[in-house]
Amino acid sequence: MSKPPALTHLDARGEAHMVDVGDKAETVRTAVAEGTVTMLPETLSLILSGNARKGDVLATARIAGIMAAKRTHELIPLCHPLLLNKVSVDIEADESLPGLRVTALARVSGRTGVEMEALTAASVACLTIYDMAKAVDRAMVISGIRLIEKTGGKSGDFRAE
């Protein structure tokens, strides 16, 4: 049985530390993450109509996700601050939930990956949807926050099943 890979944010004594990426090659790195917000059909209709009391839920969630990606290093300990090349947040209705499916993409030319930025963007966009619609549906469920794919870097590409 092979040994699992070591955790990079722990040193030889098991203490947390920031990974030194100074010797890594700069490459284009991309990550895509997703999440869902399940809600009552009436809540979904309200959001899609653009008549929610707090304003345009989808536009606000999109902006919140982009802003969050840019601040990931302030939210997640030991993350490197990145000069992001691109962040996008797409939100689509999914009648089968019923609810909204959020997909976030982050891209950088750098020495470390952007998985945390994509995951943060998707998470905060979902939280913003909840916040803006909670007055009409407190039972909404945020779920499925996960990395869908990542490209670039030493560890290679990844694509979720």
C-alpha positions in Angstrom: 0.0 0.0 0.0 1.4 3.4 -1.0 1.8 6.2 1.5 -0.5 9.2 1.1 1.1 12.4 0.0 2.3 14.7 2.7 0.3 17.7 3.7 2.2 20.7 2.3 1.1 23.2 5.0 2.7 21.2 7.8 6.4 21.2 8.5 8.5 18.2 9.7 7.2 18.9 13.3 3.6 19.0 12.2 3.3 22.8 12.7 1.4 24.9 10.2 3.5 27.1 7.8 3.0 28.9 4.5 4.4 26.9 1.6 7.5 28.5 -0.1 6.5 28.7 -3.8 9.6 30.9 -4.8 11.3 28.1 -6.7 8.2 27.0 -8.6 7.8 27.8 -12.3 5.2 30.4 -13.2 2.5 28.7 -15.3 -1.1 29.5 -16.2 -3.3 27.8 -13.6 -7.1 27.5 -13.8 -9.7 26.1 -11.4 -13.4 25.7 -11.7 -15.6 25.1 -8.6 -19.4 24.7 -8.2 -22.1 24.8 -5.6 -25.9 24.8 -5.5 -28.6 26.5 -3.6 -31.8 24.5 -3.4 -35.0 26.4 -2.7 -38.8 26.4 -3.0 -40.0 26.8 -6.6 -41.6 30.0 -5.7 -38.3 31.4 -4.4 -36.6 30.4 -7.6 -39.3 32.2 -9.6 -39.0 35.3 -7.5 -35.2 35.4 -8.0 -35.4 34.8 -11.7 -38.1 37.5 -12.1 -35.7 40.1 -10.7 -38.3 41.2 -8.2 -36.6 40.2 -5.0 -36.9 42.8 -2.3 -33.2 43.3 -1.8 -32.6 43.7 -5.6 -31.0 41.7 -8.4 -30.0 38.5 -6.6 -28.0 37.0 -9.4 -26.0 40.1 -10.2 -25.2 40.7 -6.6 -24.1 37.1 -6.0 -21.9 37.2 -9.1 -20.1 40.4 -7.9 -19.8 39.0 -4.3 -18.2 35.8 -5.7 -15.7 37.7 -7.7 -14.9 40.0 -4.8 -14.4 37.0 -2.5 -12.0 35.3 -4.9 -9.8 38.4 -4.8 -9.7 38.3 -1.0 -9.3 34.6 -0.5 -5.8 35.1 1.1 -7.5 37.2 3.8 -10.1 34.5 4.6 -8.2 31.2 4.4 -5.0 30.9 6.5 -1.8 30.2 4.7 -3.1 31.1 1.2 -0.9 33.2 -0.9 -2.2 36.5 -2.2 -2.6 36.1 -6.0 -2.8 38.6 -8.9 -5.7 36.9 -10.5 -6.0 37.2 -14.3 -9.7 36.3 -14.4 -12.6 35.4 -12.1 -16.0 34.6 -13.4 -19.1 33.4 -11.7 -22.0 31.9 -13.7 -25.4 31.2 -12.1 -28.0 29.1 -13.8 -31.5 28.0 -12.8 -31.8 24.2 -12.3 -35.5 23.3 -12.2 -34.6 19.7 -11.1 -33.3 20.9 -7.7 -35.2 23.3 -7.8 -32.7 26.1 -7.3 -29.5 27.7 -8.6 -26.3 26.2 -9.7 -23.2 28.4 -9.3 -20.0 27.8 -11.3 -16.9 29.9 -10.5 -13.7 30.0 -12.6 -10.4 31.5 -11.4 -7.2 31.9 -13.5 -3.7 33.1 -12.7 -0.3 33.1 -14.2 1.7 32.2 -11.1 3.5 29.8 -8.9 0.6 28.4 -7.0 -2.9 27.2 -7.8 -6.2 28.9 -7.7 -8.5 26.2 -6.4 -9.2 28.1 -3.1 -10.1 31.2 -5.1 -12.6 29.3 -7.2 -14.0 27.5 -4.2 -14.3 30.8 -2.3 -16.1 32.5 -5.2 -18.6 29.7 -5.5 -19.2 29.6 -1.7 -19.7 33.3 -1.2 -22.0 33.5 -4.3 -24.1 30.8 -2.8 -24.1 32.5 0.6 -25.1 35.8 -1.1 -28.1 34.1 -2.8 -29.2 32.8 0.6 -28.8 36.2 2.2 -30.8 38.0 -0.4 -33.7 35.5 -0.4 -33.8 34.3 3.2 -36.7 36.6 4.0 -38.9 34.4 1.8 -37.3 31.0 2.2 -35.1 30.3 5.3 -35.1 26.6 4.4 -32.8 27.0 1.4 -29.9 24.6 1.4 -26.4 25.3 0.2 -24.6 22.2 -0.9 -22.2 20.5 -3.3 -19.4 23.0 -3.0 -16.6 21.2 -4.8 -13.7 21.5 -7.2 -14.7 20.5 -10.6 -11.4 20.9 -12.4 -7.9 22.4 -12.2 -5.2 22.8 -14.7 -1.5 23.8 -14.6 1.2 23.4 -12.0 3.4 20.6 -10.9 0.6 18.3 -9.7 -1.0 18.3 -13.2 -4.6 18.5 -14.2 -7.6 17.3 -12.2 -11.2 16.7 -13.3 -13.9 15.5 -10.9 -16.0 12.5 -12.0 
